Amino acid sequence: MKIITFLLSLLLIGNFIYGQTTIEDGEEVSGVWTVANSPYTVMGEAIILQDETLTIEAGVEVKFKIGCTGDRA
């Protein structure tokens, strides 16, 4: 039981330290993407509105998950 608790604690701490941000398909984005919240996983399309800006800091990891999201026949 102690080992399981220890491993779960490491997992939670790892997620807190390294962060992760998911951008849903069609989500509007702006502002600054930081290394602290990296990696950013874009689940389709991220939208930057005409009068907005998105700054991506050096070292930020951006992943794109595109294509078929359903079961293949």
Jmol script that loads the backbone (N, CA, C; Angstrom):
load data "model"
ATOM      1  N   MET A   1       0.823  -1.194   0.000  1.00  0.00           N
ATOM      2  CA  MET A   1       0.000   0.000   0.000  1.00  0.00           C
ATOM      3  C   MET A   1       0.867   1.257   0.000  1.00  0.00           C
ATOM      4  N   LYS A   2       1.968   1.246   0.736  1.00  0.00           N
ATOM      5  CA  LYS A   2       2.857   2.403   0.788  1.00  0.00           C
ATOM      6  C   LYS A   2       3.480   2.676  -0.576  1.00  0.00           C
ATOM      7  N   ILE A   3       3.795   1.616  -1.304  1.00  0.00           N
ATOM      8  CA  ILE A   3       4.405   1.784  -2.631  1.00  0.00           C
ATOM      9  C   ILE A   3       3.412   2.427  -3.585  1.00  0.00           C
ATOM     10  N   ILE A   4       2.168   1.992  -3.554  1.00  0.00           N
ATOM     11  CA  ILE A   4       1.143   2.559  -4.424  1.00  0.00           C
ATOM     12  C   ILE A   4       0.937   4.036  -4.105  1.00  0.00           C
ATOM     13  N   THR A   5       0.869   4.380  -2.839  1.00  0.00           N
ATOM     14  CA  THR A   5       0.709   5.772  -2.427  1.00  0.00           C
ATOM     15  C   THR A   5       1.901   6.602  -2.899  1.00  0.00           C
ATOM     16  N   PHE A   6       3.088   6.070  -2.759  1.00  0.00           N
ATOM     17  CA  PHE A   6       4.298   6.762  -3.200  1.00  0.00           C
ATOM     18  C   PHE A   6       4.280   7.006  -4.705  1.00  0.00           C
ATOM     19  N   LEU A   7       3.925   5.992  -5.483  1.00  0.00           N
ATOM     20  CA  LEU A   7       3.892   6.125  -6.938  1.00  0.00           C
ATOM     21  C   LEU A   7       2.830   7.124  -7.389  1.00  0.00           C
ATOM     22  N   LEU A   8       1.680   7.105  -6.767  1.00  0.00           N
ATOM     23  CA  LEU A   8       0.632   8.078  -7.097  1.00  0.00           C
ATOM     24  C   LEU A   8       1.080   9.493  -6.754  1.00  0.00           C
ATOM     25  N   SER A   9       1.773   9.654  -5.657  1.00  0.00           N
ATOM     26  CA  SER A   9       2.289  10.969  -5.276  1.00  0.00           C
ATOM     27  C   SER A   9       3.281  11.477  -6.311  1.00  0.00           C
ATOM     28  N   LEU A  10       4.171  10.605  -6.773  1.00  0.00           N
ATOM     29  CA  LEU A  10       5.128  11.000  -7.808  1.00  0.00           C
ATOM     30  C   LEU A  10       4.426  11.424  -9.091  1.00  0.00           C
ATOM     31  N   LEU A  11       3.387  10.702  -9.458  1.00  0.00           N
ATOM     32  CA  LEU A  11       2.634  11.025 -10.658  1.00  0.00           C
ATOM     33  C   LEU A  11       1.988  12.395 -10.539  1.00  0.00           C
ATOM     34  N   LEU A  12       1.361  12.663  -9.413  1.00  0.00           N
ATOM     35  CA  LEU A  12       0.711  13.958  -9.201  1.00  0.00           C
ATOM     36  C   LEU A  12       1.719  15.091  -9.163  1.00  0.00           C
ATOM     37  N   ILE A  13       2.839  14.886  -8.505  1.00  0.00           N
ATOM     38  CA  ILE A  13       3.881  15.910  -8.443  1.00  0.00           C
ATOM     39  C   ILE A  13       4.448  16.158  -9.833  1.00  0.00           C
ATOM     40  N   GLY A  14       4.668  15.108 -10.594  1.00  0.00           N
ATOM     41  CA  GLY A  14       5.185  15.255 -11.955  1.00  0.00           C
ATOM     42  C   GLY A  14       4.260  16.073 -12.829  1.00  0.00           C
ATOM     43  N   ASN A  15       2.967  15.829 -12.739  1.00  0.00           N
ATOM     44  CA  ASN A  15       2.007  16.615 -13.515  1.00  0.00           C
ATOM     45  C   ASN A  15       1.995  18.066 -13.064  1.00  0.00           C
ATOM     46  N   PHE A  16       2.147  18.308 -11.777  1.00  0.00           N
ATOM     47  CA  PHE A  16       2.147  19.671 -11.260  1.00  0.00           C
ATOM     48  C   PHE A  16       3.409  20.405 -11.701  1.00  0.00           C
ATOM     49  N   ILE A  17       4.547  19.763 -11.610  1.00  0.00           N
ATOM     50  CA  ILE A  17       5.813  20.406 -11.949  1.00  0.00           C
ATOM     51  C   ILE A  17       5.897  20.686 -13.447  1.00  0.00           C
ATOM     52  N   TYR A  18       5.536  19.717 -14.260  1.00  0.00           N
ATOM     53  CA  TYR A  18       5.735  19.844 -15.690  1.00  0.00           C
ATOM     54  C   TYR A  18       4.536  20.429 -16.423  1.00  0.00           C
ATOM     55  N   GLY A  19       3.378  20.487 -15.799  1.00  0.00           N
ATOM     56  CA  GLY A  19       2.215  21.092 -16.422  1.00  0.00           C
ATOM     57  C   GLY A  19       1.823  20.407 -17.721  1.00  0.00           C
ATOM     58  N   GLN A  20       0.684  20.717 -18.163  1.00  0.00           N
ATOM     59  CA  GLN A  20       0.195  20.262 -19.456  1.00  0.00           C
ATOM     60  C   GLN A  20      -1.087  21.012 -19.722  1.00  0.00           C
ATOM     61  N   THR A  21      -1.251  21.470 -20.953  1.00  0.00           N
ATOM     62  CA  THR A  21      -2.440  22.226 -21.308  1.00  0.00           C
ATOM     63  C   THR A  21      -3.061  21.605 -22.544  1.00  0.00           C
ATOM     64  N   THR A  22      -4.357  21.353 -22.487  1.00  0.00           N
ATOM     65  CA  THR A  22      -5.084  20.819 -23.631  1.00  0.00           C
ATOM     66  C   THR A  22      -5.938  21.923 -24.225  1.00  0.00           C
ATOM     67  N   ILE A  23      -5.820  22.107 -25.539  1.00  0.00           N
ATOM     68  CA  ILE A  23      -6.637  23.060 -26.277  1.00  0.00           C
ATOM     69  C   ILE A  23      -7.640  22.246 -27.074  1.00  0.00           C
ATOM     70  N   GLU A  24      -8.910  22.420 -26.759  1.00  0.00           N
ATOM     71  CA  GLU A  24      -9.959  21.639 -27.424  1.00  0.00           C
ATOM     72  C   GLU A  24     -10.151  22.106 -28.867  1.00  0.00           C
ATOM     73  N   ASP A  25     -10.682  21.233 -29.722  1.00  0.00           N
ATOM     74  CA  ASP A  25     -10.935  21.558 -31.121  1.00  0.00           C
ATOM     75  C   ASP A  25     -11.864  22.766 -31.216  1.00  0.00           C
ATOM     76  N   GLY A  26     -11.437  23.777 -31.970  1.00  0.00           N
ATOM     77  CA  GLY A  26     -12.249  24.974 -32.173  1.00  0.00           C
ATOM     78  C   GLY A  26     -12.131  26.001 -31.071  1.00  0.00           C
ATOM     79  N   GLU A  27     -11.265  25.781 -30.093  1.00  0.00           N
ATOM     80  CA  GLU A  27     -11.114  26.711 -28.970  1.00  0.00           C
ATOM     81  C   GLU A  27     -10.378  27.981 -29.423  1.00  0.00           C
ATOM     82  N   GLU A  28     -10.855  29.135 -28.945  1.00  0.00           N
ATOM     83  CA  GLU A  28     -10.191  30.402 -29.220  1.00  0.00           C
ATOM     84  C   GLU A  28      -9.033  30.573 -28.243  1.00  0.00           C
ATOM     85  N   VAL A  29      -7.865  30.949 -28.770  1.00  0.00           N
ATOM     86  CA  VAL A  29      -6.675  31.100 -27.946  1.00  0.00           C
ATOM     87  C   VAL A  29      -6.064  32.478 -28.168  1.00  0.00           C
ATOM     88  N   SER A  30      -5.422  32.988 -27.128  1.00  0.00           N
ATOM     89  CA  SER A  30      -4.670  34.241 -27.212  1.00  0.00           C
ATOM     90  C   SER A  30      -3.793  34.325 -25.971  1.00  0.00           C
ATOM     91  N   GLY A  31      -2.965  35.349 -25.904  1.00  0.00           N
ATOM     92  CA  GLY A  31      -2.109  35.519 -24.732  1.00  0.00           C
ATOM     93  C   GLY A  31      -0.744  34.912 -24.950  1.00  0.00           C
ATOM     94  N   VAL A  32      -0.193  34.330 -23.884  1.00  0.00           N
ATOM     95  CA  VAL A  32       1.160  33.768 -23.933  1.00  0.00           C
ATOM     96  C   VAL A  32       1.115  32.308 -23.510  1.00  0.00           C
ATOM     97  N   TRP A  33       1.692  31.445 -24.336  1.00  0.00           N
ATOM     98  CA  TRP A  33       1.880  30.052 -23.961  1.00  0.00           C
ATOM     99  C   TRP A  33       3.267  29.955 -23.359  1.00  0.00           C
ATOM    100  N   THR A  34       3.340  29.448 -22.120  1.00  0.00           N
ATOM    101  CA  THR A  34       4.586  29.434 -21.364  1.00  0.00           C
ATOM    102  C   THR A  34       5.168  28.026 -21.242  1.00  0.00           C
ATOM    103  N   VAL A  35       6.458  27.973 -20.982  1.00  0.00           N
ATOM    104  CA  VAL A  35       7.133  26.693 -20.762  1.00  0.00           C
ATOM    105  C   VAL A  35       6.531  25.992 -19.550  1.00  0.00           C
ATOM    106  N   ALA A  36       6.132  26.759 -18.540  1.00  0.00           N
ATOM    107  CA  ALA A  36       5.575  26.180 -17.316  1.00  0.00           C
ATOM    108  C   ALA A  36       4.301  25.383 -17.581  1.00  0.00           C
ATOM    109  N   ASN A  37       3.541  25.754 -18.593  1.00  0.00           N
ATOM    110  CA  ASN A  37       2.289  25.054 -18.913  1.00  0.00           C
ATOM    111  C   ASN A  37       2.432  24.108 -20.096  1.00  0.00           C
ATOM    112  N   SER A  38       3.659  23.935 -20.574  1.00  0.00           N
ATOM    113  CA  SER A  38       3.949  23.069 -21.709  1.00  0.00           C
ATOM    114  C   SER A  38       3.978  21.614 -21.254  1.00  0.00           C
ATOM    115  N   PRO A  39       3.652  20.653 -22.089  1.00  0.00           N
ATOM    116  CA  PRO A  39       3.302  20.804 -23.493  1.00  0.00           C
ATOM    117  C   PRO A  39       1.851  21.236 -23.680  1.00  0.00           C
ATOM    118  N   TYR A  40       1.586  21.918 -24.770  1.00  0.00           N
ATOM    119  CA  TYR A  40       0.231  22.271 -25.179  1.00  0.00           C
ATOM    120  C   TYR A  40      -0.185  21.255 -26.227  1.00  0.00           C
ATOM    121  N   THR A  41      -1.309  20.595 -25.997  1.00  0.00           N
ATOM    122  CA  THR A  41      -1.819  19.623 -26.957  1.00  0.00           C
ATOM    123  C   THR A  41      -3.066  20.204 -27.593  1.00  0.00           C
ATOM    124  N   VAL A  42      -3.005  20.450 -28.898  1.00  0.00           N
ATOM    125  CA  VAL A  42      -4.117  21.021 -29.645  1.00  0.00           C
ATOM    126  C   VAL A  42      -4.893  19.869 -30.268  1.00  0.00           C
ATOM    127  N   MET A  43      -6.153  19.729 -29.833  1.00  0.00           N
ATOM    128  CA  MET A  43      -6.982  18.595 -30.250  1.00  0.00           C
ATOM    129  C   MET A  43      -7.788  18.941 -31.502  1.00  0.00           C
ATOM    130  N   GLY A  44      -7.120  19.375 -32.539  1.00  0.00           N
ATOM    131  CA  GLY A  44      -7.809  19.730 -33.781  1.00  0.00           C
ATOM    132  C   GLY A  44      -7.357  21.090 -34.251  1.00  0.00           C
ATOM    133  N   GLU A  45      -8.211  22.106 -34.034  1.00  0.00           N
ATOM    134  CA  GLU A  45      -7.944  23.442 -34.545  1.00  0.00           C
ATOM    135  C   GLU A  45      -7.998  24.457 -33.407  1.00  0.00           C
ATOM    136  N   ALA A  46      -6.979  25.310 -33.316  1.00  0.00           N
ATOM    137  CA  ALA A  46      -6.965  26.419 -32.364  1.00  0.00           C
ATOM    138  C   ALA A  46      -7.219  27.691 -33.164  1.00  0.00           C
ATOM    139  N   ILE A  47      -8.070  28.561 -32.644  1.00  0.00           N
ATOM    140  CA  ILE A  47      -8.477  29.757 -33.379  1.00  0.00           C
ATOM    141  C   ILE A  47      -7.931  31.001 -32.686  1.00  0.00           C
ATOM    142  N   ILE A  48      -7.220  31.831 -33.457  1.00  0.00           N
ATOM    143  CA  ILE A  48      -6.761  33.135 -32.971  1.00  0.00           C
ATOM    144  C   ILE A  48      -7.611  34.176 -33.682  1.00  0.00           C
ATOM    145  N   LEU A  49      -8.415  34.915 -32.936  1.00  0.00           N
ATOM    146  CA  LEU A  49      -9.305  35.906 -33.532  1.00  0.00           C
ATOM    147  C   LEU A  49      -8.511  37.050 -34.152  1.00  0.00           C
ATOM    148  N   GLN A  50      -9.140  37.769 -35.060  1.00  0.00           N
ATOM    149  CA  GLN A  50      -8.487  38.790 -35.871  1.00  0.00           C
ATOM    150  C   GLN A  50      -7.712  39.821 -35.051  1.00  0.00           C
ATOM    151  N   ASP A  51      -8.253  40.344 -33.990  1.00  0.00           N
ATOM    152  CA  ASP A  51      -7.594  41.395 -33.210  1.00  0.00           C
ATOM    153  C   ASP A  51      -6.825  40.862 -32.006  1.00  0.00           C
ATOM    154  N   GLU A  52      -6.600  39.564 -31.939  1.00  0.00           N
ATOM    155  CA  GLU A  52      -5.894  38.938 -30.826  1.00  0.00           C
ATOM    156  C   GLU A  52      -4.510  38.484 -31.277  1.00  0.00           C
ATOM    157  N   THR A  53      -3.655  38.180 -30.307  1.00  0.00           N
ATOM    158  CA  THR A  53      -2.329  37.632 -30.608  1.00  0.00           C
ATOM    159  C   THR A  53      -2.063  36.436 -29.708  1.00  0.00           C
ATOM    160  N   LEU A  54      -1.230  35.555 -30.196  1.00  0.00           N
ATOM    161  CA  LEU A  54      -0.767  34.418 -29.416  1.00  0.00           C
ATOM    162  C   LEU A  54       0.746  34.417 -29.492  1.00  0.00           C
ATOM    163  N   THR A  55       1.392  34.502 -28.331  1.00  0.00           N
ATOM    164  CA  THR A  55       2.850  34.445 -28.245  1.00  0.00           C
ATOM    165  C   THR A  55       3.226  33.097 -27.647  1.00  0.00           C
ATOM    166  N   ILE A  56       4.129  32.397 -28.308  1.00  0.00           N
ATOM    167  CA  ILE A  56       4.592  31.099 -27.822  1.00  0.00           C
ATOM    168  C   ILE A  56       6.049  31.273 -27.420  1.00  0.00           C
ATOM    169  N   GLU A  57       6.321  31.125 -26.111  1.00  0.00           N
ATOM    170  CA  GLU A  57       7.684  31.298 -25.601  1.00  0.00           C
ATOM    171  C   GLU A  57       8.621  30.245 -26.175  1.00  0.00           C
ATOM    172  N   ALA A  58       9.897  30.611 -26.275  1.00  0.00           N
ATOM    173  CA  ALA A  58      10.920  29.660 -26.697  1.00  0.00           C
ATOM    174  C   ALA A  58      10.948  28.470 -25.738  1.00  0.00           C
ATOM    175  N   GLY A  59      11.035  27.285 -26.278  1.00  0.00           N
ATOM    176  CA  GLY A  59      11.097  26.077 -25.462  1.00  0.00           C
ATOM    177  C   GLY A  59       9.754  25.423 -25.198  1.00  0.00           C
ATOM    178  N   VAL A  60       8.657  26.081 -25.604  1.00  0.00           N
ATOM    179  CA  VAL A  60       7.320  25.503 -25.418  1.00  0.00           C
ATOM    180  C   VAL A  60       7.123  24.387 -26.435  1.00  0.00           C
ATOM    181  N   GLU A  61       6.596  23.262 -25.971  1.00  0.00           N
ATOM    182  CA  GLU A  61       6.288  22.137 -26.848  1.00  0.00           C
ATOM    183  C   GLU A  61       4.805  22.187 -27.198  1.00  0.00           C
ATOM    184  N   VAL A  62       4.513  22.153 -28.513  1.00  0.00           N
ATOM    185  CA  VAL A  62       3.133  22.151 -28.988  1.00  0.00           C
ATOM    186  C   VAL A  62       2.917  20.876 -29.784  1.00  0.00           C
ATOM    187  N   LYS A  63       1.892  20.118 -29.394  1.00  0.00           N
ATOM    188  CA  LYS A  63       1.555  18.870 -30.077  1.00  0.00           C
ATOM    189  C   LYS A  63       0.185  19.046 -30.723  1.00  0.00           C
ATOM    190  N   PHE A  64       0.007  18.458 -31.897  1.00  0.00           N
ATOM    191  CA  PHE A  64      -1.281  18.529 -32.594  1.00  0.00           C
ATOM    192  C   PHE A  64      -1.850  17.124 -32.757  1.00  0.00           C
ATOM    193  N   LYS A  65      -3.088  16.964 -32.331  1.00  0.00           N
ATOM    194  CA  LYS A  65      -3.815  15.707 -32.511  1.00  0.00           C
ATOM    195  C   LYS A  65      -4.945  16.005 -33.498  1.00  0.00           C
ATOM    196  N   ILE A  66      -4.759  15.595 -34.738  1.00  0.00           N
ATOM    197  CA  ILE A  66      -5.753  15.889 -35.765  1.00  0.00           C
ATOM    198  C   ILE A  66      -6.169  14.603 -36.451  1.00  0.00           C
ATOM    199  N   GLY A  67      -7.241  14.683 -37.197  1.00  0.00           N
ATOM    200  CA  GLY A  67      -7.679  13.524 -37.963  1.00  0.00           C
ATOM    201  C   GLY A  67      -8.897  12.883 -37.332  1.00  0.00           C
ATOM    202  N   CYS A  68      -9.066  11.619 -37.609  1.00  0.00           N
ATOM    203  CA  CYS A  68     -10.221  10.853 -37.157  1.00  0.00           C
ATOM    204  C   CYS A  68     -10.220  10.723 -35.646  1.00  0.00           C
ATOM    205  N   THR A  69     -11.317  11.156 -35.014  1.00  0.00           N
ATOM    206  CA  THR A  69     -11.430  11.017 -33.576  1.00  0.00           C
ATOM    207  C   THR A  69     -12.358   9.880 -33.173  1.00  0.00           C
ATOM    208  N   GLY A  70     -13.063   9.332 -34.136  1.00  0.00           N
ATOM    209  CA  GLY A  70     -13.986   8.253 -33.820  1.00  0.00           C
ATOM    210  C   GLY A  70     -13.392   6.903 -34.154  1.00  0.00           C
ATOM    211  N   ASP A  71     -14.194   5.863 -33.959  1.00  0.00           N
ATOM    212  CA  ASP A  71     -13.745   4.515 -34.302  1.00  0.00           C
ATOM    213  C   ASP A  71     -13.713   4.354 -35.816  1.00  0.00           C
ATOM    214  N   ARG A  72     -12.729   3.652 -36.272  1.00  0.00           N
ATOM    215  CA  ARG A  72     -12.654   3.392 -37.709  1.00  0.00           C
ATOM    216  C   ARG A  72     -13.470   2.164 -38.039  1.00  0.00           C
ATOM    217  N   ALA A  73     -14.170   2.243 -39.155  1.00  0.00           N
ATOM    218  CA  ALA A  73     -15.017   1.137 -39.577  1.00  0.00           C
ATOM    219  C   ALA A  73     -14.215   0.099 -40.320  1.00  0.00           C
TER     220      ALA A  73
END
end "model"
wireframe off; spacefill off
backbone 0.3
color backbone group
